[in-house]
Amino acid sequence: MAIGIDTGGTYTDGVLIDIDKKEMLKTAKTPTTHEDLRICIDRLLTDLHPNKGGNIALLSLSTTLATNACVEKKFRRCGLILFGSTDKDLQAYGRSVGLDTAPDTFFAKGGLDMSGNLCEEPDWPEFERHMMQWQKGFDCFAIVSKWGMKNTILEMTAKKILFDLCDKPIVCGCELSSELNYLCRAVNAYLNAQLSPVFAEFMDSVKQSLARRGMYPQICIVRGDGTVMSEEYARQKPVQTLLSGPAASVLGAVALLPAMQNAVVIDIGGTTSDVSIVENGAVRICETGARIDAFQTSTKAIDISTALLGGDTEIVADLKNGIHWGEGRVWPLSMMVGRYPAVKEYFAALDVDHGAHPMEDLVFYCLHKEPGAAAGSALNETEQGTIQLLKDCPQSLGALRKRFGHASVDLGLGYLETNGYVRKSALTPTDIMHVRGDFISGDRATAEKAVRFYADRCGCDGESFCAMIYEMIAQKLYKLAVKKLITAEPSLFAIADSAEIDRLLDFSAGKSNRYLHLKFNSDFSLVGIGAPAGIFIPRVADYFDVSCLVPPNAQVGNAVGAILGEILAKCEVEIRGSSQPYEVSCVSGEKIEVCTTLTDAEAVASKAARKGVLKEFYKRGGVHPVVTVEKKNLEAIPFVSSLQSVFCATARCSILDMIS
């Protein structure tokens, strides 16, 4: 048997599969416990396979852990060492890739030319003397050289010097990517160094949970491009798990609807909603690399658009902006009161019909974890007082303001929340689903009381308020889906984010247009994944002229996708020269051989591509490879001076081959 698990920002999903029969035996879903991932993984494994031991041969994981860490910037301090670059380069171009968030940069002397030749030899003794002191201020390091994908000498020498000076994680750009843009390679190395301890902790939690049950399966991880890799490879390159969760959801949609060829897939999660395109049965890949928040990486990943809209998005109502969405994930009130009976009693006694309560009385803060001694001493007096007060019981924002004596006092709640010390709880779409009876997992009475409160402030009844929230969700998902299709059209790509397109979409979503009706149609089906998909996807389809599908087990689509991937590696080798001699080299520029005839060059290129792809394939944990080598037609290759041809090798195997 095999288990697929997706650890999302809000819920952790799982499926149990009979490998021989290719049959889904059981599904499970449990809230993700960010304070200790072992808790939710333990619960999920208990639900899926309550007996200890057993014949679990394979466990495949997808996770939003890396993506969420980047978005929430929950990082340690990383020292970035750049060769062949200057502070002016970073000021001019760093912001476009997210490196303005990495101020701790050392610009090392020494560099390579565009052919990879050493044009300036570093003073290595001086570099070592400087590093002896500089390295003390950091928890990890990333080292990148301009043109380092053609010659690794500077990066690897610097790594050896640092390794001899300290016992801290060190990542080189050349170990992760052959991308030409050295700043994108720097982002990859910078994020990989930051994510390594986070991912290692996650994997250790998983393995401990398995070991307590006497389970020792083969473990695979879903990459951001939808393929999978071994646990060992993932520990070395956790940056490749960016967008792992969304990639698994699309794989799940394809697996659950095998006859589907062309589709717009909307994955509605607890934190975000993700939209991607399946074309001719294959997931569209973003070749330029995954972009996560401000970070532009060189890691190939699924082509996806994301909106901060999920079951746990805060619903905000104020006089200035009306009803709108908050900026992050919060704990639904209906779920929070299940853990805190005193707050449940507070809501039961709350008179929303006759009391003049401010909105702050329905926004709560709970203690998530206590800061350590060093972190606690860095908090100011108000922040420390807030932590102490929340130890006894969650408090409303209004109560906290009254407690500290002034309505406008800065309680430091944003800082405490960002650092994981407190957790915010407020009205969310999950609460609305409780009120309407579409989803019941927490306390419906609390959700109803909160909705009546908000509805009264908006001048409507509870039923109308709930209908309005559902409509807001459907409209936002509709606009996200249409924009994704627009960006897929080459002639429309440039205007996808224009104000004019936004106005057209607002107009097409209107219910009372007097003179003109506008409705987009597409041959691509609309497919929903995620627990609320059955509620909202049909509503989204009402704005479209498209077919609508919500597959069985859509609520655990990510976990299904996690267990049905494949290990896939690619390698490209180029032949350059319009006449003799012909140079054979890797796409990164690393020379392989110079040949006197084109026939010899093609034989060398084909052999080198096969050898290179198998090397990477086995690194990723693959077995029993199916290898193909093809020569790309010149007309399919963007014009590059002297480029003769490119040999592309592919090696692949099913994830299930790993246990056969």
C-alpha positions, 0 to 999 in steps of 0.5 A, spaced: 500 500 500 501 507 499 500 513 502 499 520 499 499 526 504 499 534 502 501 538 508 497 545 506 497 552 510 490 550 513 489 542 512 493 536 512 490 531 507 491 524 506 489 518 501 491 510 502 492 507 496 492 499 494 498 499 489 496 493 486 489 494 484 490 502 483 484 503 488 483 508 493 481 505 500 481 511 504 481 519 505 482 523 511 483 531 512 485 534 519 487 541 521 495 543 520 498 544 526 504 549 525 506 549 532 508 542 531 507 538 524 508 531 528 501 532 531 497 533 524 501 528 521 500 523 527 492 524 526 492 523 519 496 516 519 492 514 525 486 515 521 488 512 514 492 506 517 490 505 525 494 499 525 501 499 527 506 496 522 503 494 516 505 494 509 506 501 507 511 501 501 511 508 499 509 515 502 509 521 497 508 528 500 506 535 497 507 541 502 506 548 502 511 549 507 517 552 503 512 556 499 509 559 506 516 560 509 517 565 503 511 568 503 511 569 511 519 571 510 520 566 516 527 566 515 534 565 519 539 570 517 543 568 511 549 571 509 550 572 501 556 572 498 557 574 490 563 574 486 563 578 480 558 583 482 557 590 486 552 593 490 550 598 484 548 591 481 544 589 487 541 596 487 539 596 480 537 589 479 536 586 485 529 588 487 526 585 481 528 578 483 527 579 491 534 580 493 533 587 496 530 583 502 537 580 503 541 586 505 547 581 508 551 581 502 558 580 501 561 582 495 567 578 494 573 580 489 574 575 483 571 574 477 569 570 471 568 572 464 562 570 460 566 564 457 567 561 464 575 563 464 578 566 471 579 573 469 580 576 476 584 571 481 581 572 488 586 573 494 584 567 498 588 568 504 585 575 505 578 572 503 579 567 509 581 572 514 575 577 512 570 570 513 573 569 520 569 575 523 564 576 518 561 569 518 559 569 526 553 574 524 549 568 520 546 562 521 547 560 513 550 562 507 549 562 499 555 563 495 554 565 487 558 567 482 557 571 475 558 566 470 559 560 475 554 556 471 560 555 466 566 554 472 564 552 479 571 554 481 570 560 485 563 558 489 566 551 491 573 554 493 569 559 497 565 554 500 571 550 502 574 556 506 567 557 510 566 550 511 573 549 515 571 556 519 564 554 521 559 548 522 553 552 518 549 550 512 552 553 505 549 552 499 552 554 492 548 557 486 552 552 481 549 546 486 542 548 484 541 551 477 545 552 471 540 559 469 544 564 466 541 570 470 546 570 476 541 574 481 536 568 480 541 563 481 543 567 487 535 567 489 535 560 489 541 559 493 539 564 498 532 561 499 535 554 499 540 555 505 534 558 509 529 553 507 534 547 509 533 547 516 525 548 516 524 542 511 529 538 515 525 539 521 519 537 517 521 531 514 524 529 521 517 530 524 514 525 518 519 520 519 518 520 527 511 519 526 512 513 521 517 510 526 512 510 532 507 506 528 513 501 525 512 504 518 519 505 514 516 506 507 520 509 501 519 517 501 518 521 495 517 529 495 513 532 490 517 538 486 514 544 484 513 542 477 509 536 478 514 531 478 517 527 484 524 526 488 527 522 493 527 524 500 535 525 500 535 529 494 529 534 497 533 535 503 539 537 499 534 542 494 528 544 498 527 550 494 525 545 489 519 544 493 516 551 492 509 550 489 509 543 491 502 543 493 499 547 487 502 542 483 500 536 486 493 539 486 493 539 478 496 532 478 490 530 482 485 533 478 488 530 472 488 523 475 481 524 478 478 526 471 483 521 466 479 523 460 480 531 461 485 534 456 484 541 457 482 545 463 482 551 468 484 548 474 482 552 481 484 549 487 481 552 493 485 552 499 484 554 506 489 560 505 490 561 498 486 559 491 490 557 485 489 557 478 493 553 473 492 550 466 492 543 463 493 543 456 492 536 452 493 532 458 499 536 461 500 541 466 503 548 463 510 549 466 513 556 467 520 555 464 522 562 467 522 559 474 517 560 480 516 567 483 514 566 490 512 573 493 518 578 491 522 572 490 524 570 482 527 563 482 530 559 477 526 553 479 522 551 474 515 550 476 507 549 475 505 555 471 500 558 476 496 564 479 495 565 486 490 569 490 490 570 497 483 567 498 481 561 502 476 558 507 480 562 512 481 569 509 479 574 514 472 578 512 473 585 514 467 590 514 468 597 516 465 604 514 471 606 509 472 600 505 465 596 506 466 589 506 473 586 503 478 581 504 483 581 510 491 580 508 492 573 511 490 567 514 486 567 520 483 562 525 475 561 523 471 563 530 467 557 529 473 553 529 477 557 535 471 556 540 472 549 540 478 549 543 476 555 548 470 554 552 470 561 555 470 564 548 464 560 546 460 562 552 462 569 551 459 569 544 453 565 547 452 571 552 453 576 546 447 580 545 448 583 538 441 585 537 441 590 542 448 591 544 452 597 541 459 593 540 464 595 536 467 590 531 473 589 535 469 585 540 469 579 535 476 579 533 480 575 537 487 573 539 490 567 542 497 565 544 500 560 539 507 559 542 511 562 548 517 566 545 524 563 548 528 567 553 532 571 548 526 573 544 522 574 550 527 579 552 527 583 546 519 584 546 517 591 549 513 592 555 506 592 551 508 586 547 510 582 553 504 584 557 499 581 551 503 575 551 502 574 559 494 576 558 493 571 553 496 565 557 490 565 561 485 565 555 484 568 548 482 576 548 478 580 543 482 586 540 477 591 544 479 587 551 486 588 549 485 595 548 481 597 554 486 593 558 492 597 556 488 603 557 488 607 550 484 605 544 490 607 540 495 604 543 500 600 539 499 593 542 505 590 537 500 584 535 502 584 528 509 583 530 507 578 535 503 574 529 508 575 524 513 571 529 508 566 530 507 568 538 499 569 537 494 567 532 488 571 530 481 569 530 476 572 526 470 571 521 472 567 515 468 564 509 469 557 513 464 561 518 459 563 513 459 555 510 457 553 517 451 558 517 449 556 511 450 548 513 455 547 507 460 545 512 460 543 519 466 542 523 466 547 528 461 551 532 455 553 528 452 557 533 458 562 534 458 563 526 451 565 526 452 570 532 458 573 528 454 573 522 448 577 525 453 582 528 457 583 521 450 583 517 447 588 522 453 593 521 452 592 514 445 594 514 442 587 512 440 581 514 444 574 516 442 571 510 443 576 505 450 577 508 452 570 507 449 570 500 454 577 498 460 573 501 459 567 497 458 572 491 464 575 492 468 569 493 465 566 486 467 573 482 474 573 485 475 566 483 472 568 476 476 573 475 482 569 477 480 564 472 479 568 466 486 572 467 489 566 467 486 564 460 488 571 457 495 570 459 495 564 456 493 567 449 500 570 446 496 576 443 493 578 450 498 577 455 501 584 455 494 587 457 492 581 462 493 586 468 491 592 465 485 596 468 481 595 462 481 588 463 479 589 470 473 593 468 471 588 463 471 583 468 467 587 473 462 589 467 461 581 465 460 579 472 455 584 473 448 582 474 444 588 471 448 591 465 442 594 461 445 595 454 450 590 453 451 583 456 458 580 456 460 573 457 467 569 456 466 562 453 472 557 452 473 550 450 477 549 457 473 546 462 472 549 469 475 544 474 475 545 482 479 541 487 479 543 494 474 542 500 469 548 498 470 546 490 463 543 490 460 550 493 463 555 489 466 552 482 458 551 480 457 559 482 464 561 478 461 557 472 455 561 472 459 567 470 462 563 464 460 559 458 464 553 460 463 546 462 464 545 470 467 539 473 468 537 481 471 530 481 469 525 486 474 526 492 476 533 490 477 535 497 483 531 498 485 532 490 492 534 493 494 528 496 491 524 490 496 528 486 502 526 491 501 519 490 501 519 482 507 523 480 513 521 476 521 522 477 523 526 470 530 528 469 532 532 462 539 534 459 540 538 453 547 539 449 548 544 444 552 543 438 555 550 435 559 552 429 557 554 422 563 550 419 569 546 422 570 545 428 564 544 431 563 545 439 559 540 443 557 543 450 552 543 455 546 549 455 550 552 461 556 553 457 560 548 460 565 545 454 564 537 453 568 536 446 570 539 440 569 535 433 572 536 426 565 533 423 558 534 424 557 527 424 562 526 430 559 532 434 552 529 433 554 522 436 558 526 442 552 530 443 547 524 443 552 520 448 553 526 453 545 528 453 544 521 455 549 520 460 547 527 463 540 525 464 541 519 467 546 522 472 541 527 474 535 521 474 539 517 479 540 523 483 533 524 484 532 517 486 529 514 480 529 507 478 528 503 471 529 509 467 525 510 460 530 514 456 529 518 450 534 522 446 531 527 440 534 532 436 531 539 436 529 542 429 533 549 428 526 552 427 524 550 434 530 554 437 530 561 438 536 564 434 542 564 437 549 565 433 552 559 431 547 554 434 547 548 430 542 543 433 540 541 440 540 534 443 535 533 449 535 527 453 529 525 458 529 520 463 523 518 467 519 512 471 513 512 475 513 513 482 510 506 483 516 503 480 520 505 486 517 500 490 516 494 484 
